[in-house]
């Protein structure tokens, strides 16, 4: 059975956790769904939709060498996004 946004929000609140998104795909949708829940400000820190290399480089501090070596959608860049977002 898939988890709903409310179930996710409840789990985050119960564990005193927050969530943020930074990705090229689906983070806008996920942020939107969570932002519609009462009390979303307690758990949702924000979202950055970053398609372009310049956004990944400037806002999320992904090194140019990594962006040049790997594709923007690679696991390496995704890992860096997650690390730099936290």
C-alpha positions as CSV (number, residue, x, y, z in Angstrom):
1,X,0.0,0.0,0.0
2,X,1.6,3.3,-1.0
3,X,2.1,6.0,1.6
4,X,0.2,9.2,1.2
5,X,1.5,12.7,1.8
6,X,-0.3,12.8,5.1
7,X,1.3,9.6,6.3
8,X,4.7,10.9,5.3
9,X,4.0,14.2,7.1
10,X,2.9,12.3,10.2
11,X,6.1,10.2,10.2
12,X,8.3,13.3,9.8
13,X,6.5,15.1,12.6
14,X,6.5,12.1,14.9
15,X,10.3,11.8,14.4
16,X,10.9,15.5,14.6
17,X,12.3,15.5,11.0
18,X,12.1,17.9,8.1
19,X,12.4,17.4,4.4
20,X,13.7,19.4,1.4
21,X,13.9,18.7,-2.2
22,X,16.5,19.5,-4.9
23,X,16.2,17.7,-8.2
24,X,15.4,18.1,-11.8
25,X,12.3,15.8,-11.7
26,X,9.3,15.5,-9.5
27,X,10.5,17.7,-6.6
28,X,8.0,20.4,-7.6
29,X,5.2,17.9,-7.4
30,X,6.3,16.4,-4.1
31,X,6.7,19.9,-2.6
32,X,3.2,20.9,-3.8
33,X,1.6,17.8,-2.3
34,X,3.3,18.3,1.0
35,X,2.6,22.0,1.1
36,X,-1.2,21.3,0.9
37,X,-1.1,19.5,4.3
38,X,-2.1,21.3,7.4
39,X,1.1,22.1,9.4
40,X,3.4,21.7,6.3
41,X,5.6,24.5,7.6
42,X,6.7,22.2,10.4
43,X,8.2,19.6,8.1
44,X,8.8,21.1,4.6
45,X,11.9,23.2,4.4
46,X,11.6,24.0,0.7
47,X,12.3,22.9,-2.9
48,X,14.7,23.8,-5.6
49,X,13.9,22.7,-9.1
50,X,17.3,22.7,-10.8
51,X,17.4,21.7,-14.5
52,X,20.2,23.9,-15.7
53,X,23.9,23.3,-14.8
54,X,24.2,26.9,-13.7
55,X,21.5,26.5,-11.0
56,X,23.2,23.3,-9.8
57,X,26.5,25.1,-9.7
58,X,25.5,28.4,-8.2
59,X,22.7,27.6,-5.8
60,X,23.7,24.1,-4.8
61,X,27.4,24.4,-5.1
62,X,28.0,21.4,-7.3
63,X,31.5,21.6,-8.6
64,X,32.0,22.4,-12.2
65,X,34.3,19.4,-12.6
66,X,31.6,17.1,-11.5
67,X,29.0,18.6,-13.8
68,X,31.5,18.4,-16.7
69,X,32.5,14.8,-16.0
70,X,29.0,13.4,-15.3
71,X,25.6,14.1,-16.7
72,X,23.3,16.4,-14.8
73,X,21.0,13.5,-14.1
74,X,23.8,11.1,-13.0
75,X,23.8,9.4,-9.6
76,X,27.0,11.3,-8.7
77,X,25.3,14.7,-9.3
78,X,22.2,13.5,-7.5
79,X,24.3,12.5,-4.5
80,X,26.0,15.9,-4.5
81,X,22.6,17.6,-4.6
82,X,21.5,15.7,-1.6
83,X,24.7,16.4,0.3
84,X,24.7,20.1,-0.5
85,X,21.0,20.6,0.3
86,X,21.3,19.3,3.8
